[in-house]
Amino acid sequence: MEVIYTSTRNSAETATASQAILKGLAENGGLFVPNTIPALDVPFETLAKMSYQEVAYEVMSRMLTDFTEEELTYCIRSAYDDKFDTAQIAPLKKVHGANYLELFHGSTIAFKDMALSILPYLLTTSAKKNHIKNDIVILTATSGDTGKAALAGFANVKGTKIIVFYPKDGVSPIQEKQMVTQKGENTFVVGIIGNFDDAQTGVKNMFNDKELAKEMDAANLQFSSANSINIGRLVPQMVYYVYAYSRLVADHSIQAGDAINVVVPTGNFGNILAAYYAKAMGLPIATFICASNENKVLYDFFQTGTYDKNRKFILTSSPSMDILISSNLERLIYQLTGNDAEKNLQFMEALAKEGKYRITPEMKEKLSEFYGGYASEKETAETIRAIYESDGYIMDTHTAVAAAVYQKYVTETGDQTPTVIASTASPYKFTRSVMNAIDHAYDSQSDFELVDTLNQLSGVAIPQAIEDIRSAPILHDRVCDKAEMKAVVKQILQL
Ligand SMILES: *Cc1c(COP(=O)(O)O)cnc(C)c1O
C-alpha cells in the first residue's frame, strides 16, 4: 500500500514520501503527515533476532513506500555504520527499574544523530528520484543538538549546502564549540541575538517566502529542512522504539504483545510523536509520558487543553528542550481534529496571532494515552545525583528530566508497566551541569577538567566527539540580529 503524505493545513496538498522529504515543509506552514500508517506485520520474536539496520528496514520501508529496497538499504547502511560507537546503535541499559534507551552513540553524542545520520541520504536519494537539478540548501534552526548533528550529516555531501542558526546565548559551551568548529566547504553556522523560537520563526518565514524561493531557483538552489518537521526525521525515529521493544522481548523482560510505557524528554515534540506513530504501526505502548523542563507549555497543555506560549522563556540546564512552540504537536492536533486541515489551520492561526489556542473537549478526550509531567531544575539535578549514588549511572540533564518525571508518574499512579526512557544525550555533552548536579565541589574545574572527572566517576570512555573539539580551531564566527537572518542567507548564497 502506498503511503501518501498530506499537509496538515491543506488537504489538497499531497506528496509522496520522497517529495515530502525534499520539501521539508508543506505550503503555508503546513506539515506533511502520513495518510495511513501501515501495520508492522513482522512478529516481535522475529524482530528480536534482527540487527538495528534490519529493524530499520522493516519500519522505514512501510512508511517510505516510494523508495526501492535497494535505495532504502543503501541509505540505512550508509547511516548506521561505524559512525556509531556501538554495533547495537541504540543500546538499552537497565538502571533503577527502568530501561534507558541510549540514543547518543552517534557522531555528535545526542539523539538527533539517529535521524540526521540518515537524512542526507534520504534527501539526496529523493532528489535523484524526482529528477531535481537544483542544489539543496538545508536551512536549520537549532536549540543546540540538531545543528551539530545536521552539520555533521551534511558536511561535504555533494549537491547540498547547510546553514544553521542557533541562539547565541542559548546553547551550552560544548554545543557551541561543536558547531563553530564544523569543517566542510558547504557548512555555514550563524549565531543569532534571540532565542530558539526566534531562530525557528525566522527559518519558517524564509521557507514561506515566495520571492526568496524565486531568487533561489534562478540560482539553481532550493531549500529543504533538516528540522524535525521533516518527515525524513520522524520516520527514522520510529525505528528505535520498535528496536527497544524487540530487545526487551529478546532478553525476556517482556513477552511479545505486552504493553510498555515510554518516557520522552520533549522539546519540539518530534521524538514522542515518533513513538506515537510507532504505536499506530502496532507497537504496544500504553502511556506516552511527555516530560518537560521548566518551560512546561506541554505539561500545561495536557492538563488544561490550552496551548499557551505567552510566558517567560526560561533558560535551563536542558537547553535542547527550552522551547515554547513545539512544532510537531501540530501533527497530533491535526489527528485529534479527525484530520481536518481547516480546523487545524484555525488553531495554528490562533497560535500565530494570539500565542495560544484551546482544543475542544472531544479532542482532549483523545489525549488519554498521554501523561504530561515536568521537572524543575532542582528535581533534575537531584535525579542525576540520586541515580549516580544508587546505581553509578550518570545521565545527562535532558534524560534526567525524563527520569524525574517518570519517578513522579510512578509515585502518582503506581503503574508498574515496563518502561523505556529515551536517553537523549551523552552526559559528556552537558558536562558542567551534570557535574554540578553530582557535587558542587567540581564547580571550579574547567570544562575539559570536568570531562576527565566525569570519565573517572562514570568509567564511561570519553566520546570521540569530545576529544575532537578539545583542540579544533573555530571556523565560524557569524553573528546577526534575529531580524537579519534573511539578509545573511542571501549573503551566504550570493543572491
Ligand atoms: C532535541 C532534543 C530533545 C527534544 O526532542 P524533540 O524531538 O524536539 O521533542 C531532548 N533532548 C535532547 C538532548 C535533544 O537534543
The ligand as an SDF file (V2000), in Angstrom:
LIG
                    3D

 15 15  0  0  0  0  0  0  0  0999 V2000
   16.1880   17.6860   20.6090 C   0  0  0  0  0  0  0  0  0  0  0  0
   16.4000   17.1280   21.9390 C   0  0  0  0  0  0  0  0  0  0  0  0
   15.3160   16.8350   22.7750 C   0  0  0  0  0  0  0  0  0  0  0  0
   13.8770   17.1310   22.3890 C   0  0  0  0  0  0  0  0  0  0  0  0
   13.4350   16.3070   21.3530 O   0  0  0  0  0  0  0  0  0  0  0  0
   12.1280   16.7270   20.4940 P   0  0  0  0  0  0  0  0  0  0  0  0
   12.0400   15.7160   19.4280 O   0  0  0  0  0  0  0  0  0  0  0  0
   12.4210   18.1010   19.9840 O   0  0  0  0  0  0  0  0  0  0  0  0
   10.9870   16.7100   21.4320 O   0  0  0  0  0  0  0  0  0  0  0  0
   15.5810   16.2440   24.0060 C   0  0  0  0  0  0  0  0  0  0  0  0
   16.8440   16.0080   24.3980 N   0  0  0  0  0  0  0  0  0  0  0  0
   17.9050   16.2850   23.6380 C   0  0  0  0  0  0  0  0  0  0  0  0
   19.2710   16.0080   24.1430 C   0  0  0  0  0  0  0  0  0  0  0  0
   17.7240   16.8470   22.3780 C   0  0  0  0  0  0  0  0  0  0  0  0
   18.7880   17.1200   21.6190 O   0  0  0  0  0  0  0  0  0  0  0  0
  1  2  1  0
  2  3  1  0
  2 14  2  0
  3  4  1  0
  3 10  2  0
  4  5  1  0
  5  6  1  0
  6  7  2  0
  6  8  1  0
  6  9  1  0
 10 11  1  0
 11 12  2  0
 12 13  1  0
 12 14  1  0
 14 15  1  0
M  END
$$$$
